[in-house]
Amino acid sequence: MTTGVDVGAKADVGGLAGLGWREAMERAVAAADPNALRMVLYQYTHDAEYLGMAVSKVPVRHGVSYKYAISDADAAKVRARAIELFGAADDAAGLQAPAEPTQAEARQMIDELVGEQLSDVQFNWALEELALDDFPRDVPERLSGLPAEAKQKVHVAIIGAGITGIVVGTMLERAGVPYTIFERHPDLGGTWEANTYPRARCDIPVFLYQFRFEKNYPWTDHQPTQPDLKEYLKYVANKQGVTPHVQLNSEVEHAAWSQDKQKWELLIEHDGKKSTFEANFLIHGGSFFGTPKKPEIEGMENFHGPIMHTAEWDHDVDLAGKRLGIIGNGSSGVQLVPHLAEIGSSLEIFQRTPQWVMPSENYNAPLPEETRWLLDNIPFYWNWVCCSYFLSSRQDTEATSYDRVWQARGGAVSRRNDEIRDAAVAYYKKKFADRPDLVEKLVPDYPPYSRRNVVDSGWHDSLLRDDVELVTEPIRRMTPEGIETADGQVHPLDALILATGFDVHRWFWPVTYHGRDGKTFDQLWAKDGARSFLGLVMPSFPNMFAYHGPNGAPMFGGYHPWAELWTRYVLDVIALVIERDAKSFEVRADVFDRYNTRLDQEFQRLVVQGEHVSGYFIDNSGRASTFLPWDSAEYYDWIRYANPDDYDFR
């Protein structure tokens, strides 16, 4: 049983630390999520009143998303009873944890949490997100049940020591399967080791963006900063015994499948020296946000000042008091602009395509000390808050899909998508009431979810500064002095920042792969772009898995739980190979083809494959090859465990 109150270090709870139990508890309960808190009360009391409260969806982020909530009257009842119950204890040690709910009780409680009856698949997923077990997505029984000597005969190579590498390493460690992680950077952390530009942080709530096997880590922010995110990954890697298996400054340059050996042969560069390594299974765990995408602008080489990409930030360059320019207004650019506006003498933002940029109420906010107190002192509160965030974040299929009936009645996309668009436009008009010129420049001409929605981090406030200019004229060329736009105006600059994102369709860079019979991915995908099965495996590449492979990126939720789900599936496939005394597996051609035929059909209903859509969602073949199109619960069910009929074993 895991109550969520145990962790290696506690966060500083500030002003509450000096208060007595009763006073601190009352302040914390007043700030609690009453919907999550009532589930804790039910565990303590089994009073059916707490399961009979009406639940509604309350819009947040100006209607972009929602949360589940009970009425104010019911919330008052919950808080009053919580104060009475918790106040009977003298301190945290005196508050005995309630019993963990049975499977049947958990089913009823989760349904009540959202005010609807979930399907069996949705419930199974939500139960894992509730994280009552120490490892809610543990090593599959098929692998854990194999003899130790059989598991010791194989070796798994993992490329990348970010989120993927750490979760795979954690589970292989628990399974007793040998593994090695190769990381090209000088430290662990993946994306959060590479992207160190000022104010880099996660743009979704931390309750979604964390492992479910690491309970109640002492986060201090709603949406943690890059240093905290990196430190978290290092903490988990050390705690789970993964760190000794990581080889830093080790870049896998080439990987080739040996048909004779039935193994992968890797060529690795480490500190200027090259070596080879053999592995039975290979997992590419690098993010597709790994290859900086840089614009080709005439005259860039003649510019007199520094040019930096956000993913290659040079902290030795002093930008204070300089005339700054930034190209790009995606997630990285929007995060960085407030910092540049504050330190520069002026800032010019060069925007090619407007984005749907919407506020997040707690983006820059610390986690309230009251919330931290509840997480640290009230058993199971962490579990129910995490579960509630997950259920609120479930894929909004109406928002991301076309409704042809709605369109026939005059709507643009669907009722939900149109509501989000209207709410966003209304927000823009209110925010920039005195600057209609900015409204005209900022409102996109495409529907929300055609691209990844961007979270406002102070971007809109920065645009209202007198020393910040939003430039929408196309860039013609660069001169030694700055940027010349299509209207002939020269914008003098001392430094230029490239917030131009990543070449996400340069799959698996910087590794070059050769699969069965020497096939490359370019050859495999020559017909109509990059494809995979389940976003994880490709034909002609035996014993290889790729996280964030083609059509492998979920459209909602945090990456950590998804990586846990994929890892359970991957380990189940590895177990299928071992238990058959086989040497390799490969996805069957007919399975791969049927999957992708249906995938193409599924995309026809989504706005990401609609007209006028561009950006990194769309590859050079015109396909939306980045994201998963499936209903999230359906996809979860497919990857819960492996189907041996999907593979050939040799």
Buried (B, 14 or more C-beta within 10 A) or exposed (E): EBBBBEBEEBBEBBEBEEBEBBEBBBBBBEEBBBBBBBBBBBBBEEEEBBBEBEBEEEEBBBBBBBBBBBEEEBBEBBBEBBBEBBBEBEEBEEBEBBEBBEEEBBBBBBBBBBBEEBEEBBBBBBBBBBBBBEBBBBBBEBBBEBEEEBBEEBBBBBBBBBBBBBBBBBBBBBBBBBBBBBBBBEBBBBBBBBBBBBBBBBBBBBBBBBBBBBBBBBBBBBBBBBEBBBBBBBBBBEEBEBBEBBBBBBBBEBBBBEBEEBBBBBBBBBEEEEEEBEBBBBBBBBBBBBBBBBEEBEEBEEBEBBBBBBBBBEEEEEBEEBBBBBBBBBBBBBBBBBBBBBBBEBBBBBBBBBBBBBBBEBBBEBBBBBBBBBBBBBBBBBBBBBBBBBBBBBBBBBBBBBBEEBEEEEBBBBBBBBBBBEBBBEBBEEBBEEBEEBBEBBBBEBBBBBBBBBBBBBBBBBBEEEBBBBBBBEBBBBBEBBBBBEEEEBBEBBBBBBBBBBBBBEBBBBBBBBBBEEBBBEEBBEEEBBBBBBBBBBBBBBBBBBBBBBBBBBBBBBBBBBBBBBBBBBBBBBBBBBBEEBBBBBBBEEBBEEBBEEBBEBBEBBBBBBEEBEBBBBBEBEBBBBBBBBBBBEBBBBBBBBEBEBBBBE
